[in-house]
Amino acid sequence: MVSVKNIGVSFGSFDLLTDISFLINDQDRIGLTGKNGSGKSTLLSIIAGLQAPSSGQVDMSKEITIGYLPQQIKVDDSTTIMNEVLTSFSEIKSLSEDIERCSAEISSRIDYESEEYLSLCDHLTVIEERYRILGGNNYIAEAEKTLQGLGFERIDFDRLTSELSGGWRMRIELAKILLKKPSLFLLDEPTNHLDIESIQWLESFLSAYNGAVVLVSHDRAFLDNVTNRTIEISLGRIYDYKVSWSKFTELRKERREQQI
């Protein structure tokens, strides 16, 4: 699905990442681990296409979509929580407005046999089908469910985002990314600022998600409950284990003992 090929990142004479290659497959749940400063966030940013490596490349088909949650986020301060989250559904909202306009025009016309009238009807059929495929009839309910899963109360939905702390703003950004349903999630410390109930909800969401996930987290229980593969960055190189966090720690210990 996504091919990371010979990625290197250097700062002067210091090599942060060296010749890193791996594949991200459908349904992979990858925990990216390593010491602070080892290059985890840098690698996520490179895969997301937001940072150029010093060498190597990331290949993926045009159909692949990415939902990237960095540690530093920016949320519009001039809108409500719900309206900000609904920006995830820009195509659905555009279709909804188009359907409303088209339906109003059709209902106001009486030239039922004209080419223009028939063309309007055909257009309405097409956009209604696209709206249905995208789940347009349920998108507001889905947004409400996601916000509640991440700890918001229904009474909060009309609050201004400017009233929120950084942790709650992060939850809004996470909700937007989850609702876009990309091919690949790249999540950098998604459990920061989440309470236990929200973490458990996110675990269930990601475990059942029909796509790939690469995440960085210091929450070992979260990693264990979500991941099925662990990639460790150590001294600029990677070690790829097809297991979750707990099993990875056992295998890493064995590897290090063999190297002594």
N, C-alpha and C positions, 0 to 999 in steps of 0.2 A: 504494500500500500504506500508506504513512505520509505525511501532509501536514504540513509545518512552515509555519505561516502567520503572517507579520508579527511574528516574535518580536523582542522588545526586552528588554534587561536594563540597568537603570540603578542606580547607587549614588550617591544624591544628585544632583549636577549632572553626574556622569560617566556617559556612555553606553558600556557595554561592548559591547553588541550592538544594532544598529539595523535594524528592519524586515526581518528575515531570513526568506526564504521559499524552500522547495525541496521536491521530492518524493523520497521514497525508494521505488524500485521493486523488484519481485521481481528477484533475481539481481544487484542493484547491489552493487558492491564499492567503497565510497567511502573514500578517504583524506581525513581532515579535517586540514588543515594551517594553519599560521599561527605567528607569533612566540609565545614564552612569555608568558602573560598575556593572549592575544588573545581568550580565551573558549571554547576548544575543549572543555575538560572541563565547563564550565558548560552548553554546548549539549548535550553528551551526557546530562548529568544531567536537563536539561529534557525531552529526547525520552524518556528512561526514566521520566518521570513523578515524579521524586524532588525536583524543584525547580520552583517556579512562576516563570514569566517576569514581567517588569514589564508586558508587553503581548504580545498575540498568543496563539496556541494551537497545540497539536499534535493532529491528528485521525488516528484509525486505527480500524479495525473491531474489534469485541470479540474476533474470532478471532485477532488478532495477538498473538503472545507475544514477549517481549523477554528476551534474555540480556545483562545489563549487568555489565561488569567495570570497577569504578572503580580508581583508583590506590591507595586505602586500603581494605583488606579486613579482615574479621574471620572467623576460623575457630575452631570449637569446640576447646578445648584438652583436653577430657575423653574423647576418642575416638581411634580409630586412623585412619590415612590412608584405608584402604579403606572403613571405615564412614562416614567423613565424605563421601567421594565418592558412596557409595550413597544418600545423602539426596537426590540428584538423581532417584532412581527411586522416589519416595514412593508414587505410584499403583501401580507395578508390584509393589512390596513389599507394599502393602496387598492387592492382588489375590492375590498368592502365598499370603499368610496365610489369606485367605478361601477359596481353593481347597483348601488343606490342611485347614482346619476342615470345610468342606462335604464333602470326600471322606471324611474320617474318620467323619463322621456317617452318610453314605450306607452305608458299608461295615459299620457297626454295626447297621443296621436290617434288619428282615425283613418289614416291612409294604409289600411291593413294589407293591401296588395302591392304596395310600392316596393321598389328594390331597396330603398333606404330603410324602410320599416323592417323588411326581412333581414337586412344586413345587421340592424340593431339586435334583432332576436338571436341571430347566429352568434354575434359577439357576446351577448349576455349568457348564452349557453356555454361558450368556451370559458369565460371568466368565472362562472359559477362552478364549473367542473374543477378548474385550477384551485379555486378557493376551498372546495371540498377536499381535494387531495392534500392540501397543506394543513387540513384540520381547522379551517377557519371558523367553523361553528362552535368550536370548543376552546379557542385560544385564550379568551379572557379567563375562563375557568382554570385552564392550565397554568396561566400566570399566577392566579390566586393560590392554587395548590402549591406551586413552587415557592412563592413568597412565604407561605405558612410553614412549609417544610424547613425553610431556612430561619424560622423563628419570628417572623413578623405576625402581628395580629391583624385581623381584618380592619380594625379601627385605625391602623397605621397607614393604610393604603393611600389616603388622601393627604398625608402629611408631606410637607416640603422636604426635599432631600437636604436642603441647607440646614435643617434642624438636627441632622444625624451626625454621629461620631464617625471616625474613620472606619471602625470595625463594621458598623452597620452599612456604610457605603460599600464596603467590600462585599457584603452579602448581596446588595443590589446588583453589583457587577457580576457576581457569580451566578445569580438568578438569570440575568440576561444571556450569559454564555450557555447555561444549561438549556434554556428555552430555544436557542438557535439550532440545537440538535446537529452539531457538526459531525463530520466523519471522524475527527480526532480531537480529543480534549488535551490541552497542555496546561496543567494546573500547578502553579507555583505556590506552595503552602496554602491550599484551599481551606484548611481547617483552622487557620489563624482567626481568632475572634469568634469562632463558633462555639456554642454550648453543646453539651453532650447529646441532647435530643436532635439538634441540627446536624451534628456529625453523623449520628446513626441514620438520619434520613438521607444524607449525602452518600453514605456507604451503600445503602439500598439502591439509590438511583444509579450510581456508577456501576455497581455489580450487575444490574439488570440492563445496562445501556447497550444498545445495538451499534457499537462503534468501538474505537480504540481509545485508550487513556494512557497518558504519560504524566506522572505527578511527582512532585517533590513534597515531602512532608516529614516533620520530626515526630509525628504521632505514629508510633510503631503499631499500635492496635489498629489504627485506621489502615495502614499499609497492609497488615496481615489480612484484614477483612475485605480489601478491595483488589490487591494485586495478585497476579499469577506469574510475574516475571520481575526480576530485580537486576538493574544495571548499576554497578558501582563505578564511580569515577575515583581513581586513586593515582596520584602523581601524574596526572594528565592523560592516563589511559583508562580503558574501561574493561570490566569483567562482567560478562553477561551470564546470568543464572536464570534458568527457566522455572523459577520457584518464587514463592512469596517471601516476605521479610524474615520470618523466624527460621525457615529452612535455609535461607541464604546465609544467615549468621553462622549456622552450623557448617555449611560448605566452605565459607570464607575461612573459618578457623582451621578446617582441615587443609585448605590450600596453603595457608601461612605456615602451618606446622611442617608441611612437605618442603617449603622453601628454606627452612632453617638448616 
